[in-house]
Amino acid sequence: MQSDARIHLTDIKKTLVHGRLSRRLRMHGLTSFRDYVRMVQSPGEERAAMVVALTTNHTHFFRENHHFEHFREKVIPTLKDAVRRRPVRIWSAGCSSGEEVYTIAMCLLGKDRGQAGWLRDADLKLLATDLAPHVVDSVRQATYPDNVVAAIPADYRKAWLRPAAGSDHEMAPEARALVTAHVLNLFEAWPMRQQYDAIFCRNVMIYFDDRAKAELEARLVDQLAPGGHLYIGHSERLVGPAAAVMKGCGQTIYVKQEGGTR
């Protein structure tokens, strides 16, 4: 885990590791962890599956809502102006099953369908990435049950969700059209070359040690355009070189200073 995804598991996580990997042992008909360790020594499908099994994918719509209030009030007005002149890009890094990126999409679209006109011909795209293929598939499916969509305010829910099979709901085509989802390990090479106007990387770095946090934050800052915003989790903080070029502008919200370089 430490070498593949930089996830730092201390001794107090032994019970969690045992519980999650026991299922992998049963799947392969193994009776000892020693045999399983031998199986995952070399890179391959099971090693990748082990990393996914040990990651946590907890999220919900409008989680840490103060971030989305700031995004609506301070960032979207600047994006409406910027998109007249150039492409606009936003990244949900560590997107889990998609509630975060579709919350961003709904904020952009507005509380009623009439507010979405500015996006009709805009070159604005949302990237959603995660280490776990099964949650990236969930982003692409964009279908959520009753108990999950209950967290969405009623006006957004009415405007941007549609009934699906059973008691499920699916995101409206306008929201889905904004989002592209891909599997990505944040500590491997990133294929993106453009800079981003906003990056949401929230409650991801809590699993890393300080060295890994500093490395990832520096790369995220490099990927931000000057004036771009970085949103991190409520218990996270900027460390290392990234802190020198970012200015706090809210609770765990940072803006990249014009001309800021590491």
N, C-alpha and C positions, 0 to 999 in steps of 0.2 A: 504493500500500500504506500509506504513512504517513498519508494523509488518510482512507482508507476503514476501515482496521482498526488503525491506529497501529503496525503492525509495522515495525520499524526495520531496514532492510537496508543494511549497510555495504558498502564496496568489496570486502571479502574474500568476500562472498556472490555475486560476479558469476558464478562458475561454476555455483552452485546455481540462480540465476535463469535463466541461459542454458539449462541442461538442462531445467528444468521448463516454461519457456515455449516452447521449441522444439517441443514436442508440440502446443501450441495453434496455433502458426504452421502446422504441417503440416496440422492439422485444417481450417484455413480456407484452405489452398492459398496461403499467403503465403510469400514468399522473403526478406523483410527485416524486421528488428525495427522499422525506421522505420514501415513500413506497419502493423505490429501496434500500435505506440504510438498512431498516429492512430485506429485502431479503438477503443481503450479510453479515449480522451480523455473521452468522455461517459459518464455512468452508463448501465448497461444489463446485459444478460445476460452478455456477454463480459467486461466489467469485473469483475463479481462472480465469474465463473469464473476470472479471472486471480488474484484474491485467494485463492480456495480453492486454486489450483494452487501458490501460494507458501507455503501454511501447512504445517506439519509435524504429522503425526498419529501420533506414536509413543507407545505405552502398553502396559501388560500388567497382568494380574491381580495384586493384592497388591504393586504397585510401591511402593517406599519403605514397607516393611511396618511400620516403627515408628509410622507414622501410624495404621494400622489397629489396632495393639496399643493405642495410647492411646485410640482411638475405642471399642474394646471395653471396656477396663478403666475408663475415666474418664467417658466421655460416655453410653454406652448405659444404664448404671444410672440416670442422671438423666433420660434420655428415657423410660424405663419409668414413672417417677413422673410426669413432666410430661404424658404422653399420656392419663393418667386425667382430666386437668383441661382439656386444650386440644389443638388440632391441633399436630402436630410436622412441621416441614419441613426438608429437607436439600437442598443444591444442589451438583451437580457442574458447575462452570463451566469450559468447555473440556474437555468429556467425551470427545472423540475417539470411538472406536468402541464405547465403553461398558464397557470392562473396569473402569474406576474405579467407576462408579455401581453395577455389579453386585457388585463387591467389597464396597461399602458395604451393599448389600442382603443379601448373604450374612452379613456380620457381624451385622446386625440379626436375621436369621432364626435364626442359631445353627449350631453344628456338627452338629446332628442335627435331624431334623424335629420332634421332641418339644419343642424349645426355642422354637419359633415361635409358640406359643399366644398369647403376649401381644400379637401383632400382629393377631389374628383380627378384632377389632372396633375396632382402633385407627385414629384419623384421622392416619396417618403417611404422608407422600408424599415421594418423591425426584424432584427435577427435574434433568434432564440437558440441557445446552445446548452447542452448538458452532456455529462460523461456517460449517462445511462441511456442506452438505445430505447428501452421500453417507455421511458418518460418522454423522450423526443417523439416517439410515435403518438403519445397522448396529445402532445401539442398539435401535431398534424391532424389528428382526428377532431380535436376541438369540441369534444362532447363531454358534458359534466352532469352528474346526478343532482337531484333536488337539494340534498343537504350541502352540496358544495356551492351551488349558485345562490343559496340563501344569503351568503355574505355580500352579494352584489347589491348596491342600492337599487330601489325599485325602478327609478327612472332609467338607469343604464340597463337594467335587466329587461325592461319592456322594449327598449329601443334595439338592443343588440343581441338578444338571444331568441332562439326559435325552438319549438317543441321537437324532440327527437323520439326515437323508439322508447317505449315504456315510460319511465318517469325521468328520462334524460333530457338535457337541453343542449343545443349546439350553438356555437357562435355564429352570428350572421355573416353572410358572404363578405360584406364590407370589412369586417374585422379580420376574417381569415385571409383576405387578399393582402393585408398589410404585413403578414407574418411569414417568415421563412425559418424553418427549424432544422438544425443539424447536430449531429454528435460531435463533441469537441472536448478533448482533455485540455484544460487550461494551462497545463505545464508542458504541452507539446507545441509544435509550430502552429501559428495561426495563419489561415489562408487569406484573411482579410487584409487588404492594402489601404482601404480608405480610412479616414478618421471619423469618429462618431461624435454626434452632438450630445448624446447622453448615454451613460452606461449604468445599468442596474446590476450590481454584483453583491447581493444581500444575503447574509447568513450563510455564506460559502466559506469565508476565511476563518470562521471559528474552528474549523477542523485542521488548520495548518499551524505549524510552529512559526515563530517570528521571522525566521529566515525566508520561509516560503511565502509568508504574507508580504514581506517587503519586496520580494521578487515579482509576485503577481501584481501588487499595486503599482509598481513602477511600469510594468508592461501595460496595464490598463490606462495609466496616465498618458503613456506614449500614444495609445490608440485614440485618445480624446483630442478633438479639435480645440484650439484655444477658445476659451469661453464655454467649453462643454462642461457638463455636470456629471459627477460621479455620486451614486447613491450606494451606501453600504449598510450592513445590518446594525441594529440598535446596540449590540454589544461589541461592535468592531471599531477599529480606529486606524488611521493612517500611520504607517511607520516607515522609517527609512527614507530614501531619496524622494519618494512621491510626496511626502509631507511638505517638501520645500517649494513645490510649484503649485500646490493646491491651497485654496482659501476656503475656510469654513463659511457656509452661508445658511446653516440650519442644522438641525439635529441629524448627525451622520450624513450630511449633504455637503458636497465640496464642488467648487468651480475651478477650472484650470485657468490660471492667470494668463492674460495675453502675453505672448512671448515667452511663456514658461517652458523651460527645458531643464532636464536633469543634468 
